[in-house]
Amino acid sequence: MSQRHAVVVGAGIGGLTAAVALHRRGWRVTVCERAPEPQPAGAGIVLAPNALHAFEAIGFDAGTAAGRAVPAAMGLRRRDGRWLSRADTAAIAARYGVPPLAVFRPSLAAGLTAALPAGTVRHGAAVDSVEDPEGSPVVRTCAGEFAADVVLAADGIHSPTRRRFFPDHPGLRYSGETAWRTVLPASGTGLPEAAETWGRGERFGIVPLADGRVYAYATAVVPEGYRPADVRAELLRRYGTWHDPIPALLERIDPATVLQHDLYDLAAPLPRHHHGRLAWLGDAAHAMTPNLGQGGCQAVEDAVVVAHLLDGARTPADVSAALAAYSAARCARTDAIRVRAHRAGRMAALRNPLAAAVRDLAVRAAPAGPALRAMDGLLGGFALPPLPRPVPAEA
């Protein structure tokens, strides 16, 4: 190979992180994104310590790029405002080396894009197909073709490349919940505390962002495809009598900025996360529900790990071996988190009054120390695997 060329399909957080990680290892990178331009609107994302450590491994400072908002505490509440559990972020930082960071997702994407050479991200370049990934990969887009030494598919939860190369996989399953998300402008009255509030079959989350805005989200158990005619009225009906500051936040919502998505995850794990010189990452590889806040964080881990393993790949055989090592390093961890997130969502979405009351009592009774230690494998579980040995050249 001369200068190695990577084509990344999708300019989400995972795809952009992979592009930055590979660029900093000497790869030439092309990111193909179907959207005609960067999206200025969006929601928030909480970068847990594992994702922040992954960013540190490639020398990217998410706080500098997207702002720093570290809430004093995070926790779970009942709809009347009573706390079920509360974690001091100083304790999280002491245990995992860094506190979680809440950022505006488009700001993080813009920061990652700024870390790439101009022209790396090709907007309006929807990918039609990836051809010959076991030989000499070619990515065909509406804007032209790109020959590649490796292709990384970060094309999201409905990944066309996943469907093509795993046609017998059962695909996505509906979790039973839909989610509304928005970012509210700063109010000038101070930031609320970060918390998720549980009702019966309904939840409401509040996350203060670095610039004074508030990321708010809500979930509800509804039939798949349910879309209310009046989003603001729907949210007020469901959550308008919940504890402060939820009613005041709802009054400030602009319905035009509210995103609604049904929540899905993969019905079963993929048998592997690669095929020849093509690999999947993020939601394309292991779509999970957001109940642990790990969807984006695991995409960041994927991106950093695959770039690390490709660092020494100089031949096509080396690339294939690196991607096989990537599958081996990531499949078990990401699927365990996918399953854990699904179970957490079922618990949080309980609608039966007695079952929900028992759940709340169990959460309140759990000691803070053991509850935090139970997150060790999740928040402290990022690690770079050993590099694969170079594949010997054929005689």
C-alpha positions in Angstrom: 0.0 0.0 0.0 1.0 3.6 -0.5 -0.8 6.0 1.8 -3.6 3.9 3.2 -7.2 5.0 2.4 -10.1 4.5 4.6 -13.7 5.2 3.6 -16.1 5.8 6.5 -19.9 5.5 5.7 -21.7 7.9 7.9 -20.8 11.2 9.7 -22.3 10.5 13.0 -20.3 10.6 16.2 -18.9 7.1 15.7 -18.0 7.6 12.0 -16.3 11.0 12.7 -14.4 9.6 15.7 -13.1 6.8 13.5 -12.1 9.3 10.9 -10.1 11.4 13.4 -8.5 8.4 14.9 -7.4 7.0 11.5 -6.2 10.5 10.3 -4.0 10.8 13.4 -2.4 7.5 12.5 -1.5 8.6 9.0 -4.5 7.3 7.0 -6.1 9.3 4.3 -9.8 9.3 5.1 -13.0 10.0 3.2 -16.3 10.2 5.1 -19.4 9.7 3.0 -22.5 11.3 4.5 -26.0 11.2 2.9 -27.2 14.5 4.5 -26.6 17.5 2.2 -25.0 19.6 4.9 -24.2 19.4 8.7 -27.3 19.3 10.8 -27.4 22.3 13.2 -30.3 20.9 15.3 -30.1 17.9 17.5 -30.1 16.6 21.0 -27.6 16.2 23.8 -25.3 13.3 24.6 -23.7 12.4 27.9 -20.2 11.1 27.4 -19.5 8.6 30.2 -16.0 8.1 31.5 -15.4 5.1 29.2 -16.0 7.2 26.1 -13.9 10.1 27.5 -11.0 7.7 28.1 -11.4 6.4 24.5 -11.2 10.0 23.2 -8.1 10.6 25.4 -6.5 7.6 23.6 -6.6 9.5 20.3 -5.7 12.9 21.8 -9.1 14.4 21.3 -10.5 16.7 24.1 -14.3 16.5 23.8 -14.7 19.3 26.5 -12.6 21.7 24.5 -14.5 20.9 21.3 -18.0 21.0 22.7 -17.9 22.7 26.1 -17.8 21.3 29.6 -20.9 20.7 31.7 -20.4 18.5 34.7 -23.5 18.3 36.9 -22.8 18.1 40.7 -25.0 15.0 40.9 -27.0 12.7 38.7 -29.8 10.4 39.7 -33.3 8.9 39.5 -36.5 10.6 40.9 -40.1 9.7 41.3 -42.7 11.9 39.5 -43.4 13.7 42.8 -39.7 14.7 42.9 -38.5 12.3 45.6 -35.0 11.0 44.9 -34.7 7.2 44.3 -31.0 7.4 43.9 -28.4 10.0 43.5 -24.7 9.8 42.5 -22.2 12.5 43.3 -20.2 13.1 40.1 -17.1 13.7 42.3 -17.4 10.1 43.4 -17.7 9.0 39.8 -14.6 11.0 38.8 -12.7 9.6 41.8 -13.5 6.0 40.8 -13.2 6.3 37.0 -10.7 9.1 36.6 -13.1 11.6 35.0 -16.7 12.8 35.5 -19.3 12.4 32.8 -19.6 15.2 30.3 -22.9 16.5 28.8 -22.5 18.1 25.4 -24.7 19.3 22.5 -24.4 16.5 19.9 -24.0 18.8 16.9 -21.2 20.7 18.7 -19.3 17.5 19.3 -19.8 16.5 15.6 -18.5 20.0 14.6 -15.5 19.6 16.9 -14.6 16.2 15.4 -15.0 17.5 11.9 -12.7 20.4 12.6 -10.0 17.9 13.6 -10.0 16.5 10.1 -8.5 18.0 6.9 -10.8 20.2 4.9 -12.9 18.1 2.4 -12.7 14.9 4.4 -16.4 14.8 5.0 -18.4 14.6 1.7 -22.0 15.7 2.4 -24.6 14.7 -0.1 -22.7 11.4 -0.8 -25.2 8.7 0.0 -23.7 5.3 -0.3 -25.4 3.0 -2.7 -23.2 -0.1 -2.1 -19.9 -1.5 -0.9 -18.5 -3.9 -3.5 -15.8 -6.6 -3.1 -15.0 -6.1 0.6 -13.0 -9.4 0.5 -10.9 -8.3 -2.4 -10.4 -4.6 -3.3 -13.2 -2.7 -1.7 -15.0 0.0 -3.7 -17.7 2.3 -2.2 -20.2 3.4 -4.7 -22.1 6.7 -3.9 -24.3 9.1 -5.7 -21.3 11.4 -5.9 -18.9 8.9 -7.4 -16.8 5.8 -6.5 -14.1 5.5 -3.9 -11.5 2.7 -3.8 -10.5 1.9 -0.3 -8.1 -0.2 1.7 -10.7 -0.5 4.5 -14.3 0.5 4.8 -16.0 1.3 8.1 -19.7 1.3 8.1 -21.1 3.7 10.7 -24.4 4.0 8.8 -26.7 3.9 11.8 -29.4 1.8 13.3 -31.1 1.0 10.0 -27.7 0.2 8.4 -28.2 -0.8 4.7 -24.7 -2.4 4.7 -25.6 -4.6 7.7 -28.8 -5.7 6.0 -26.9 -6.6 2.8 -24.1 -8.6 4.3 -26.2 -10.2 7.0 -29.4 -11.0 5.1 -30.5 -13.8 7.5 -30.1 -11.7 10.7 -33.5 -10.9 12.3 -32.8 -7.2 12.4 -34.3 -4.7 14.8 -36.9 -5.2 17.5 -39.2 -2.5 18.9 -38.6 -1.9 22.6 -42.2 -0.8 23.2 -41.2 2.8 23.8 -41.0 6.0 21.8 -38.8 8.9 22.8 -39.0 12.7 22.4 -35.9 14.8 22.6 -35.2 18.5 22.4 -32.7 21.1 23.6 -34.2 24.1 25.3 -32.6 27.6 25.3 -31.0 29.0 28.5 -33.6 30.4 30.9 -31.3 32.8 32.9 -32.6 31.3 36.1 -29.8 28.7 36.6 -29.4 25.1 35.5 -31.6 22.3 36.9 -30.1 19.2 38.4 -29.5 16.3 36.1 -32.0 13.5 36.7 -34.2 11.0 35.1 -37.7 10.7 36.6 -39.7 7.5 36.5 -43.4 7.2 36.3 -45.4 4.2 35.2 -44.6 3.5 31.6 -43.2 7.0 31.2 -39.9 8.8 31.9 -38.6 12.3 31.7 -34.9 13.3 31.7 -33.2 16.6 32.3 -29.5 17.2 31.4 -27.9 20.6 31.7 -25.5 21.5 28.9 -22.3 23.5 28.9 -23.7 26.6 27.3 -26.6 27.0 29.7 -29.2 25.1 27.5 -31.0 22.0 28.8 -31.3 18.7 27.0 -34.7 17.3 27.8 -36.1 13.9 26.8 -39.1 11.8 27.5 -40.2 8.2 26.8 -43.5 6.5 26.9 -44.8 3.0 26.3 -46.9 3.3 23.1 -47.7 1.3 19.9 -44.9 1.3 17.3 -45.3 4.3 15.0 -47.5 6.3 17.3 -47.2 10.0 16.4 -49.3 12.6 18.3 -50.9 15.4 16.2 -49.8 18.0 18.8 -46.5 17.1 20.4 -46.5 19.9 23.0 -50.0 19.0 24.1 -49.0 15.4 24.3 -46.0 16.1 26.5 -48.0 18.4 28.8 -50.7 15.8 29.1 -48.2 13.1 30.1 -45.7 15.0 32.2 -47.3 18.4 33.0 -48.1 17.5 36.6 -44.7 16.0 37.4 -42.3 17.7 39.8 -40.5 21.0 39.2 -38.9 22.0 36.9 -40.6 19.7 34.4 -43.8 21.7 33.9 -41.8 24.9 33.3 -39.5 23.2 30.8 -42.5 21.8 28.9 -44.0 25.4 28.7 -40.8 26.5 26.9 -40.7 23.7 24.3 -40.8 24.6 20.6 -42.6 21.7 18.9 -40.5 22.3 15.7 -37.3 21.3 17.6 -38.7 18.1 19.1 -37.3 14.9 17.7 -39.3 11.7 18.0 -38.0 8.2 17.4 -39.2 4.8 18.4 -36.6 2.9 20.4 -35.2 -0.2 18.9 -32.3 -2.6 19.4 -30.9 -5.6 17.5 -33.0 -8.6 18.1 -29.8 -10.7 18.3 -26.1 -10.1 18.1 -24.3 -10.1 14.7 -22.1 -13.1 14.3 -19.1 -10.8 13.8 -18.5 -7.1 13.2 -16.5 -7.4 10.0 -16.5 -9.0 6.6 -13.2 -9.0 4.8 -12.0 -5.4 4.7 -15.4 -4.0 5.8 -16.3 -3.4 9.5 -19.4 -2.1 11.3 -19.4 0.2 14.3 -21.8 1.9 16.5 -25.6 1.4 15.9 -24.8 -0.4 12.7 -23.0 -3.1 14.6 -24.9 -3.3 17.9 -27.9 -1.1 18.0 -29.0 -0.7 21.6 -31.7 1.2 23.5 -30.5 4.3 25.3 -31.3 3.2 28.8 -27.7 3.0 30.0 -26.6 6.1 27.9 -24.1 3.9 26.1 -25.1 4.0 22.4 -22.9 6.8 21.5 -20.2 5.9 24.0 -19.9 2.4 22.6 -19.6 3.9 19.1 -16.7 6.0 20.3 -15.0 2.9 21.8 -15.5 1.0 18.6 -14.0 3.8 16.5 -10.9 4.1 18.7 -10.4 0.4 19.0 -10.7 -0.3 15.2 -8.3 2.6 14.4 -5.8 1.3 17.0 -5.9 -2.2 15.5 -5.5 -0.9 12.0 -2.4 1.1 13.0 0.1 -1.5 11.8 -1.9 -2.8 8.9 0.3 -2.4 5.7 -1.2 -5.1 3.4 -4.7 -6.3 2.6 -4.1 -9.4 4.7 -3.1 -7.2 7.6 -6.3 -5.2 7.3 -8.4 -8.3 7.3 -6.5 -9.6 10.3 -7.0 -6.3 12.1 -10.7 -6.3 11.5 -11.0 -9.9 12.7 -9.2 -8.7 15.9 -11.7 -5.9 16.1 -14.6 -8.3 16.1 -12.9 -10.4 18.7 -12.3 -7.4 20.9 -15.7 -5.8 20.6 -18.5 -8.4 20.0 -18.8 -9.7 23.6 -18.6 -6.3 25.3 -21.1 -4.5 23.1 -23.6 -7.3 23.1 -23.5 -7.6 26.9 -24.2 -3.9 27.1 -27.0 -4.2 24.5 -28.7 -6.9 26.6 -28.2 -5.0 29.8 -29.7 -1.8 28.3 -32.7 -3.8 27.1 -33.3 -5.2 30.6 -32.9 -1.8 32.2 -35.5 -0.4 29.8 -38.0 -3.0 30.7 -37.6 -2.3 34.4 -37.8 1.5 33.9 -40.9 1.1 31.7 -43.0 -0.9 34.1 -46.7 0.2 34.0 -48.2 -2.0 36.7 -48.6 0.2 39.9 -47.5 -2.6 42.3 -44.5 -3.6 40.1 -43.4 0.0 39.7 -43.7 0.6 43.5 -41.6 -2.5 44.2 -39.0 -1.3 41.6 -38.8 2.1 43.2 -38.3 0.6 46.7 -35.6 -1.6 45.4 -33.8 1.3 43.8 -34.1 3.4 47.0 -32.8 0.6 49.1 -29.7 -0.1 47.1 -26.6 1.3 48.9 -24.7 4.0 46.8 -21.3 2.3 47.1 -22.2 -1.1 45.7 -24.5 0.5 43.1 -21.5 2.6 41.8 -19.2 -0.4 41.8 -21.8 -2.3 39.7 -20.9 0.1 36.9 -17.2 -0.8 36.9 -17.4 -3.0 33.9 -19.3 -0.4 32.0 -17.8 2.9 32.9 -14.3 1.5 33.6 -14.3 -1.1 30.9 -12.6 0.6 28.0 -9.2 -0.8 27.1 -7.1 -1.0 23.9 -6.5 -4.6 22.9 -3.1 -6.0 21.8 -2.2 -5.3 18.2 -2.4 -8.3 15.8 0.8 -9.7 14.5 1.5 -8.8 10.9 0.5 -11.4 8.4 3.6 -13.0 6.8 4.0 -12.3 3.1 3.5 -15.3 0.8 6.7 -16.8 -0.5 
